């Protein structure tokens, strides 16, 4: 799970979630050299019945414009599929440094790019009422679908915050897969709306990236944490 690929720390006061473009390119080079893994296009994840092979999927949360300008050319040149989870209000309100409607349409037309929802206004779902959860997931989904002309079946829970109510609402609205911020390797598809992801941070060099991919940073499995908020 990436966020922003840039030399500037937009909306990142702690300077945690912004990857330098050169460092990102080195990450992609490393991933391409890992022949034991297969890149998974999340638009095709429904075809998976189990995880007999090792898969890697690259995702971006929030929908920064630099995903189109910087990350996309690097990934497309490497032939790697990726998914971008966008926030409805950021796009609709033309929030600075985030994808515009025109840019999102352009991004959605790139081969092997999948667009998913990251909520309507990037609120912590587990802190909301049932009605608010429904609004966050419904209006984001319908807005993005109308804009790009494609179904939106993937949800990334904002701030990694979700609970059983959010899962139930997501399923009722037609989301088929949900992505958390729980840093654990997925070993099966038993809970398709609670899939784990490892966040890649600004200080993560190739060594740390390699460790995360191989499960060395899977704190949830080590301590059996409950990530429901």
Beta strands, then each sheet from edge to edge (+ up, - down):
strand 1: 4-5
strand 2: 18-19
strand 3: 38-39
strand 4: 55-56
strand 5: 58-62
strand 6: 82-86
strand 7: 113-117
strand 8: 154-156
strand 9: 177-179
sheet 1: 1+ 2+
sheet 2: 3+ 4+
sheet 3: 5+ 6+ 7+
sheet 4: 8+ 9+
end
